Amino acid sequence: MAGVLGVAVIGTGRMGADHVRRLHEVTSGARVAAVADVDAERVKRIADGIEGCSAHTDPAAAMAADGVDAVLIASPGPAHEAALLAAFEHDLPVLCEKPLTPGSASALRVLEAEQRLGHRRVQVGFMRRYDAEYVKLKSLLETGQLGRPLMLHNRHRNVATPPGFTSEMLINDSVVHEMDITRWLLGQEITAVTVLKPTPSGNAPEGLQDPQLVLFETAGGAVVDVEINVNCGFGYQVQAEVVCERGTARIGDGHSLVTNMAGRWGGTIAQDFTERFEDAYDRQMQAWVDATRRGEITGPSAWDGYATAAVCEAGVRAQQEGGRVEVELAKRPPFYA
Ligand SMILES: NC(=O)c1ccc[n+]([C@@H]2O[C@H](COP(=O)([O-])OP(=O)(O)OC[C@H]3O[C@@H](n4cnc5c(N)ncnc54)[C@H](O)[C@@H]3O)[C@@H](O)[C@H]2O)c1
C-alpha cells in the first residue's frame, strides 16, 4: 500500500461536496488535497474547512497541485471529457461520476485516450454495484442455483424532480443506473430499447413525460423492464426482481425495520438517493481508494461508461421516435476485456 492518497475533487456541488465530506470523514487512507469549481466562493469555502487543501477555479491547476495522487470528477457531465483528458495528461487515476461523458462519440474519444496511455485509469461512479443488496443478488445469480435469468423487473421512483428536469433526463440521468446494473447483473450488453409512455401523472410538471416504461433486450435474450416514475410523491425506491428458470430473487423492499402499531404494520421509505445508497457511496469510495493505493484500477470501467452512453442514445431515440431502437455499440477493445 502506498501512503495516504491525496485526491483532487473537481466540482463541489451536491455530489462533489458530499464526496469531499466522505473522503475527509469516512474513507480511510485518503485525504482531500485540492478542490476545483468554477464557483470561486463555493470552492474556497469548502477548501477552508480542510487542512492542507488548496482551492482552484481551474480543474487542471487542481490536478497539478502539491500532494495530488488521484482525481475525483463530480462536475456536470458535459465537463467530464475535458477533466478526464487533463487527468490523463498527469497520468492520474480517476473516479468519474456518471456519466463518463454525455454522448457515445465523446465517450469513445475518452476510451481512445485511455488506451493511448497503455493502462486503465478510469473508474465510473456506478455506485449501485457497491450496494449490499445488489452485491448479494449478483452473487446468487453467479452460483447458477436459479438457472438462467429470463427477465429483470426494475422500479425506480423519486419523490419529485428538480426544476428544469426534462423527459430526456429520465433516460440519461435516471434509467442510466438501470442500464449499468442490467449489464452488470446479467453480464450481457443491451442490444435494443423501447419506451412506452402512459398518460403523464398529475404530479408531473407540465411537459414532463413521467412515468415511462423502458424495455431493454439483451445479447443473451433476456427482457428487462424499468418503471421510471420520478414524481411519485411518496419516496425514493429502487427495486429489482430477477426471474430465472428455477426461481426468482428480489431486492429493494426496504424491510430493515418493520413496526407494528395502532392496527397497522410497516416501515419507512428513503426520501432520496443519498439516503438509500449512502453505504454504496461509502463502499465505492473505499474500494477506489484501496485499489488506487495498491496501484490497481477496479470497478466499472470507461467501457461501461461508453456502453451506457450508447444505450442512453438508443433510449432517447426510442422515447422521441417511438418503436424499438437498436443500440449501436462499437466492438469492445481487448484492453477492456
Ligand atoms: N452516482 C449518482 O448517484 C449521482 C447522483 C447525482 C449526480 N451524479 C453526477 O454527479 C455529477 C455532479 O452532479 P451534481 O448533482 O453534484 O451537480 P451540481 O450542479 O450540484 O454540482 C456541479 C458543480 O460543478 C461545478 N462546475 C460546473 N462546471 C464545472 C467545471 N467545468 N469544472 C469544475 N466545476 C464545475 C458547479 O459550479 C457545481 O458546483 C454529475 O455528473 C451527475 O450526473 C451522480
The ligand as an ORCA input file, in Angstrom:
! r2SCAN-3c Opt
* xyz 0 1
  N     -23.943      8.487     -8.794
  C     -25.044      9.121     -8.518
  O     -25.959      8.562     -7.914
  C     -25.216     10.565     -8.899
  C     -26.258     11.315     -8.362
  C     -26.356     12.662     -8.713
  C     -25.452     13.227     -9.591
  N     -24.468     12.442    -10.119
  C     -23.484     13.007    -11.067
  O     -22.570     13.830    -10.341
  C     -22.143     14.912    -11.160
  C     -22.417     16.222    -10.429
  O     -23.798     16.317    -10.148
  P     -24.359     17.288     -9.002
  O     -25.753     16.834     -8.749
  O     -23.393     17.356     -7.868
  O     -24.364     18.684     -9.770
  P     -24.314     20.150     -9.135
  O     -24.854     21.056    -10.173
  O     -24.903     20.163     -7.761
  O     -22.744     20.444     -8.953
  C     -21.868     20.631    -10.023
  C     -20.738     21.546     -9.544
  O     -19.753     21.600    -10.573
  C     -19.372     22.951    -10.770
  N     -18.876     23.082    -12.149
  C     -19.561     23.377    -13.278
  N     -18.729     23.327    -14.352
  C     -17.505     22.984    -13.878
  C     -16.246     22.775    -14.484
  N     -16.065     22.882    -15.803
  N     -15.202     22.445    -13.692
  C     -15.350     22.321    -12.350
  N     -16.526     22.508    -11.719
  C     -17.597     22.829    -12.470
  C     -20.624     23.764    -10.461
  O     -20.279     25.115    -10.120
  C     -21.200     22.986     -9.275
  O     -20.680     23.427     -8.045
  C     -22.890     14.759    -12.495
  O     -22.086     14.075    -13.388
  C     -24.097     13.920    -12.114
  O     -24.624     13.170    -13.183
  C     -24.322     11.150     -9.769
*
